[in-house]
Amino acid sequence: MSSKKEERQSVKENPHVSLKEQTFYNDNKLPNLPIPTLHQTLQKYLESVQPLVSDEEYLKTKAIVARFEQGLGRHLHCKLMEKTKHMRNWLEKWWEDVAYLSVRLPLIPCMSMASTYHLHETWPALKGCQIDRAALLTYFQLLFWKLLRTEQLKPHYSHGIPWSMHQWRRLFNTARIPGEIKDFIHCKFTIESEGPVGPVNILVLCRGHIFTFDAIDHQEMPLSPPEIAHQLSFIKQWCELHPEGLGLGALTVADRTTWAKNRQWLINIHPDNELYLQEIEDAISVLVIDENEPKTDTEALLESLTGNCFNRWADKSVTSIFFNNGRVGFSADHTPFDGLVTMVMSHYIYLAIVECGGSWKGMKRVRTLKAPKRLEFHLEEHIIRAIKQANEEFQIQAANVFCHHGIFTLYGKEFLRPHNFHPQAFFQIALHSAYYRLHGHLPPTYVTASTRQFYHGRTETCRSCVPEVVEFVKSLEMKADDKPPGEQIKLLQRAVEKVDKLMKEASANHGCDRHLLGLYMMSIEEGFHTPDIFTDPSWTKSGGEGNFILSTSCVGYTPVCGCVMPMHEDGYGVFCSIENHRITVITTAFKHSGKTDPIKLFYSLENSLDDLQRLMKKTAKL
């Protein structure tokens, strides 16, 4: 049993813990999500279109936008303003429905997030340590669950402005339940002030079998690492002595409509099946005992993005994957929350593991525990065939995933500080330069901007491919005589400042994409045909309707980094974590594209970052 003293000691220095201010204290006090003016949105849209189309196309688009602003657009904007007068967040339901719940694609790999823990020094690859490491990491994850339950996770602020913590309510005890037309989010997590604790079991997947056991005791304390290890050892030993299971979890990686039908079929077979599904969907989180042995971060990331679908339950919000050689992977459903939520939890766990040196120093005693329960579903031929078919289709999807985990080590945000360059904005410039050198043109680019300063805020799009960025990137490719360093550094400063300004405006919900989505949804509600602005080729060429070639995000300033797959079949997902002296970059692509290569893009990015440093050093001497 872990004592409260041990719990306090294990996280005493953790920056994510607050004993003074409650996690969700600010949430109901936050301002409502605003709506920009129609003119502001359309001007920002035009600015993002200009670098990506011909002069002739741009003139046509300007005319379409002008007609929209004076006619249908004005009408839709007025209707949107009227509709949202009494709504705290006018976007929330539309965004969840359109971006997530109505999408019929398989969750893995299409709509899941994945990451690895940068724990090589503390936890080098080593056989025989899988269960002990799984137990320790799970213990710290359960402490994080406890922080949320007791509202001791430190609430977030940005420049003194409180941010919404609402998404953390759906981190644990959450699942996305499939529907034939639209899914829904199921959450059983509760905080202490709201009432009794919800379900306290975790799900364990091993060799195609499904087990569950209670990981929180009657005092609402996590089982100790030795106790968790005891339960996991029981499961692993049982699985080694018995044939592999059928791998029912494979059903969850099918397209959502197919899985919805099979889930209902499963329920109709026997009443026990519905009870077992409820145990799975209510569980705190998922733990996978995986037999694979990835040798590198890239291999571990690939296994986390795809892996053995017989040992996955895609609907669950959080899945920790423990490989046979001691490496660790992580997967999460993107629907209930954004990547920062899992990054904060992962960083909390990372710090706790490093602090204790990667091994448990507390009590070794194991109480008498109820043995883990194996969920023995009642199956019939239809479901067995469906498992096989889901696996076959998944293997095609998995074979198309191309990813690369790289670390740039020449410098990080500390080098940028004297230049007053925002690290995220600077990274965008380097990335555009890298893409341009590799592909010969500049792409429509999505950068995640957080709108959490507002009630239930999530994200807005910052479109970073704008004229100032294009001008600087192209200047880098000129001969030295054509563009002196002094002029280039001014162009770089202008480009970084522009992207930083766009990020701040997007965080204030003054981008263009979410407002345009609202106008589009209003046109449907009002019974209009699709407005011309959304059928104009410039809409898709500039990234509209999920056509961004670069889908990017800075996931923080810690050693923890994650990724998702690209939005476009010929695009990249590029995610970075910017520390003081290094930058972790995870790049994803689709193999069948034939136009993209994450490894080449990373090397091109290294060269661009190197060139930018040389330019900055050279001009510093002028």
N, C-alpha and C positions, 0 to 999 in steps of 0.2 A: 504493500500500500504506500502511495506517495503522500507524504505529509504536506500540509500547507506551507511549512517552513521551507521544505525542499522546493516546492513550486515557486515560492518567492525568490529563493536564491538562484534558481535556474534562469530566471528572466530579469534579474534585478537591474541589469544595465541595458535592457532592451529598449530602444528608443520608441517602440510602438506601444508601450504600456503607459497608461495614465491612471493614477489613483485619485486624481482631483476632479477631472472633467469627464463627464459621461459621454460615451461614444455617440449617442444619437441626440444629445442635448440640443444641438443647433438646428436639427432637421426641419422641424415645423416652423421655425422662425425665418427660414430662408425666403428670399423674394420669389415671386412667380416667374416662370420662364418667359422672357420678353419676346416680342416679334419686331424685327427691324422694319423700317419703312420700305415700301415697295421699290422706290427709286434706288435706295442704297443697295438692296439685294441685287437688282438688275444690273447696276453699274459694276458691282463686284463680280457678277457672273461674266459680263462682257470682258472685263480685265483678264479673267482666266481663260477665255476663249481665244483672245487675240494671238497669243504665241503659237497656237496649235492648229490654225487653219490658214488658208490662203487669204490674200487681201480681198478677193472677190467674195469668198465665203463669209468673211467677217462683215462686209458691207450688207450682205443679205441678212445675216444674223442681227445686225444692228437695227435693220428695218423691222424684222419680226419682233424684236424686243420692244421697240418703240410702239408698235401697234398694240402689243400685249399690255404695255404700261398704261396706255390711254384707254384701252377697251376692256377686254375680258379680265385681264390681270387686276385692274382696279376693282372690278366687281368682286372677284374671288378674294382679294385682299380684305375688302370690307366685310364680306361674309365670314372670313376667318377671324377677323378682329371681333366681330359680333359673337361668334361661336365660343370664343375663348375668354370672354369677359369674366366668366365665373369658373374658369378652370385654372388650377394652380400650375399644371404643366400640360399645355395643349398638345405637345408632341408625343408624350410618353406612350400612349396606347398605339398610335399610328406607327411609331418607330418599332415597337416590339412586334407588331403584327406584320409590317411590311418587310423589315430587315431580318426577322427571325422566324416567328411562329407560323407564318404562311408559306415559308420557303420549304419546298418538298425534297431538297437535296439531303443526302445522308449527313448526319452530324459529324461523323469521322470519315475522312479527314476534312471535309469541306467547311464545317462551321465550328470546329473545335480549336482551342488554344493548347499549345504544348510548350514545355520547357524542360530544362535539366537544372540540377543544383550544381553550382561551381564549388564543389567540396573536395577537389582532388588532393589538396594538401592534408586535409583532415581525414578524408575517406578515400585513399587510393584504391583502385580496383583490387579486389581480393576475394577469392572464393571462401566460402564457409562463414561469411559474416552477414549474409542476406537477411536472416531473421532478426538478429540483434539490431542491425541498422534500421530495418523496417519498424521494429518496435520503438526505437528511440525517436525516429522522425514522426511516427504516428502519435507518440506521446506529446511531442511539442505541438503537433497539429491540433490535438485535443485541448491542449492548454490555450491555443488560439480560439478554439470553440468556446472555451470557458471565459476568455476575455470578452468575447462578444455577448455571451449569455449574461455576464455581470456588468457589461458596458464599461470595461476597463481598457478597451482598445482606444488609443489616443485619437481624438477627432482631428480631422485634417483642416489645415488653413493654408491659404496662399496669399502672401503679402498681407497678413492680418485678416483676410476675408474668410469666414467659415465655409467649408464645403460640405455638400450632402454626403452622408454616410449610408444612405438608404440601401445601396447595392450590397453592403455587407450583410444585410438581413437575409439574403438569398444565397449566401456562400455555402452553408451547410444545410443538411436535411432537405435538399431541393432536387427536383427532377423535372425534366421537360417531358410531359406526357403526350404521346403521339395522337393526332386526330386525322381523319381521312382528308379534311380540307385545311384545318388549322390546329396546331398544337396548343397546349396551355401549360403554364408554370404551376407546379405543385410544390408548396413549401410548408414544412412543419416546424421550422425553427422558431423559438420564442425567447424573448429576453425576460429576466427575472421579474421586472416590474409589470410584465404583461400576464404572468401566471405560471402555472406548473411547467416543468421541463417537458420538451417534446421527446420524440424517440431518441434513444441513446445507443442504438446499435450501429456498428459499422459492417460493411459488406466486404467479404474477402473472396477473390476469384483466383482459382488455382487449378491448372490442368483440366479446364472445362467444367469444373464443379463450382458451386456457389454456396458459401457459408456465411453465417452471420453470428455475431456475439455482441453482448452489451459491453461497451468500452468505457462507460461512465458508471460509477458505483452509486449506492443509494444516498450518499452524501453529496452527490453531484461533483465528484472528483474523478479525474481520469484514472484508469488503471495504470499502475506503474509500468515502466518499460519491461522489467522482468515478467510481469503478469501478462502484458501484451505478447511478449515473446513466447510465453508458455502456450497461449491460445494459438498463435501462428504456427508454432512447432507441431502442435496437435494436427492442425489442418494440413500442413505440408507432409507430415508422416503418413497421414491417412491417404492422401492423394498418391503418394509413392507406392502404397500397398494395393491400390485399386486401379482398374483400367481408367483411362481418360474419360471424362464426361463428354456429353454431346456438345457442350459449349452454347447454351441457350442465348448467351449474350450476343452472339452473332446476329440474332434477329434485330438488335437495336441499331446495327450499322447499315441496314437497308434504307431505301428512301422512306420518307416519313409516312406516306400513305400506305405503302406495303406493310410497314411495321405496325401501323395502327390496326390494319385488318388482322394481322397475325396475332397481335396482342389480344384483340377481342376473341379470336378463335381459341387462344390459349385459355382465356377466362371461361369460355363456354365448355371446355373439356371437363373441368372439375372445379368445384368451389375452392379447393385448397390452392389452386393456382392464383386466384385473385388475392388471397391472403398473402401468398409468397411475394407477389408483385408489390403489394402494399409494404411489406417489410423492406423490400429493395428500394422502393421509391421514397420511403420515409427515412431511410438510413442517413446517418451523419455524413458519411463519405464512403469511397470505394478504395480498397487496397488490393493490388494485384501482386501475387507471387509469381514472377515471370522466369521462365527457364532460359531466356536468351542472355547472351553475354556481349553486349556492345562494347567495342574497344575504344571508341572515341566519343567526344561530345556530339558530333554529327550523327553517328550511328545511334546513340542513345536518344537523340532528338527525333530521328526517323522512326524509331520503335515507339516513341511516345505519340507521334502523329498518326502512326498506322498500327504496327505491331500485330499481335495475335488477337484477332477479333473474337475468338472463342472465350477469351479472358478479358473482355471489355463490357461495360454497360454504358453505352454512349449517352443515355438520357441523364445520367447523374452529373451533378454540378462539378464535383471534385473527384479526381482519381489519381492516386499515387502508385507508381509502378516501381517495383523493386526487382532488379535483375539479379541473376544468379552469381554474378561476379562483384556484387556490392554497389554497382552504379545505380543511380536513381533517376527516374523520369517522372513527368507530371503531365496530366491532361485535364482539360476543363471545358465544359460547354459554355460557349460565348453568350448564350441567350440571356441568362439572368443577371449578368454583370460584365463589366469590361475588364481588360487585362490588368489594370492597376490593382484591382482587388486581390487577385491571386498573387501578384508580384509582392504586395505588402505582406501577405501571409507567408509566402516563400522566404522573404527576407527575414521575417521574424524567426522562422524555423532555422534558417541558415545561421543567424547570429547565435541562437541558442545552442546549436550543434557545435559551432566553433568554440563557444565559451566553455562548454564542458569537455572539449577535446575529442568529441566524437564518441564518447562512451559514458554510460550511466555511472554516476558516483554515489547514488543514493542507496536506499534499502534494497536488499536482494530477496527478501522474503516474498513468497507468493501465497496469497490466500487460497482457500478452496473456492474454485470458480466453476460455474456451470459450463460444461463442454460446449464448444461452438456447435451451432445447429446447421446441418446441411439441408438446403432447400431442394427437396425431391419433387420436382414438378411432374405432374401427370402429362404424358405426351402421347401423340398419335402420329400416324404416317404423314399427315399434311404438315405438321410442325417440323418433323424431322427433315422432310424435303425442303421446307422453307429455310431451315438452318443451313443446309448445304448450298442452296441457291444464293442466300445472302453472303455466304463466305466466298463463293465464286465471283460474285459481282464486286465484293469488297477487294479481292485480290487484284482485280483490274484497276480499281481506284488507287490502291496502295502502290502499285507498280508505277503509277504516274507521278508520284510525289518525289520531288528533287529538293533537297535542302542542304544548307551548309552553315556550320557554326564556326565563326572566325573571331579572333581577337586582334585588334590593332593596338600595338604596344608603344608606339613612338611618343604619343602624348594623349592627354585627355582634357578635361575641362579646366584644369589648373593653368595649362598653357594659354587658354583662351581668355582667362580672367583679366589680364592687363589690357587686352584689346577691347574689353567690354562687348564681346561677342556672346550672345546667348547660345549655349552649347547645342540646343536642339535646332535652332535656326541655322547655325553654322554647318551642322551635319547635313541639313537639307541641301545646302549649296554644294558641298562635297559630293553628295549622292547624285545630284543632277549632272555634275561634271563627269562623274564616273560613268553614268548611263550614256551620256552624250558621246564620250570617247569610245564606248563599246558598241553603241548602236547607231550613231551618226545623226540622231535627232533627239528632241526633248519630249518627254511623255507627260500626259495628264497625271497629276500626282495628288494622292489623298494623304493628308497628315491628320492624325487624330488630335483634336483639341477638346479638352474637358470643359463641360458646362456645369460642373458640379457646384458652382457658386449659387445655383438656383435650385428650387425645390424639385427633388427627384431628377436632377440634371444628369445627363450621360455625356453625349459627345456632339460636336459639330465638326464639319469638314473644313480644314484649312487647305485651300488649293495653292500649292507653293510654286507651281510653274507659271510665273508671272514675268512681264517684260524685264524687270530689273535683274532677275535671276538669269534669264536667257542672255541678256547683254554681257553679264560677267562671264558666264560659262563659255560663250563663244570667244570672248577676249582672251581666255587662257590658251586657246588653240592658235592664236595669231603669232606671227614671228615677233621676236623680242623688240625689234625696231618699230613695229607697228603700234605697240601699246606699251609704253614705259611702265615700270613697276609702280611708280607713284600714282599713275592714273588707274592702274589695275586695282590697287588697294582701295582706292576711293570707290570703284565699282563694287568691290567685295563688301565694303562697309554698307553701301547703299542696298545691296542685295540681302545681306543679313538683317539689316534694320527693317527692310520691307517684309521679310518672312516673319520676323518677330512681331511686327505690327499686325500682320494678318492673323497670327496665332492668338494674340491678345483679343482682337476683334471677334474671332471665332469663339473664344472662350466666353465672351460676353453674349454669345448666340447671335452675333452679327456677321456670320458667314453668309453664304447664299443657299447652300444645299438643303438645309432643314426647312427653311422658309419656302423654298420652291417645292419641296415635298408636301408641305402643308397646302400650298396652292393647288397642286396636282390632286391631292385627296379631296379638296373642296370641289374641284371640277367634277369629280366622280359623284360626290354627294349631291351636287346641284344638277346632275344629269347632262352635263355638256360633253361634247366630243373632246378628245384629247387636244389641249391647246397646241398651237403651232410651235411654240417655243420648245415643246418636248418631242416634236417629230422632226424638227430641224436637225440635219446631220451634225451641226456644231455641238448639239447637246451631248451626243455620245462621244464625239471626238474629244471633248473637254472632260470626259469622265462620267457624265451623267448616266443614271440607270446602271450603276455598278461597272462602269467601263474605265476605271482608273487603272493605268498600266503599272504605276508604282503605288502600292498600298503600304503606308509607312506609319511607324509610331515609335516614339521614345518612351520606353517602359520604366524609366527611372534613372537613378544615379547610384546604383548598387551593383554587386557582382551577379545579380539574378537577372536573367533575360529570357524572353519567350517569343512565340511567333504564332502566326496563323497562315493559311494558304492565301495566294493572291486572289484578287477579285476577278481578274481577266485571264483567259487561257494563255495569252501571250504576255502576261505581266509577272511582276515580282511582289512578294511580301518582303519588306525590309524593316527589321525591328532592331533597335539599338538600346544599349544601356551605357551611359557615359559616366565613367568614374574619373577620379582625379588624373590618373596617368594611363588610362587605357580605355578603349571603346569595344564593347562586345557587340558583334553584328550577326544576326541570324537572318539568313536569306532563304526564301522558298520560291519554288517555281513548279510548273508542270512539265514533265519530260516530253510529252507528246507535242509540245509547242514547236520545238525545233528552232525557236528564235531566242530562247532564254537559257542562261547558264549561271546559276547562283555562285559558283566558284569563280568564274571569270569576272562577274560583277564585283565580288569582294576584292579580288586583286586589283581591279580598276579603281575601286574605292580607296584602297591602301595608297595607290599612286597619287590619286587626287588629294588625299589628306596630306601626303608628303609634300606635294607641290604647293599646297596652300600654306603649309608651315614655312617652306623656303621663301615664298613671297612675303609672308609676314615678317620673317627675320631680316630679309633683304631691305624692306622698306623701313624697318625700325632703325636701320643705320643711316638712312638718308637725312 
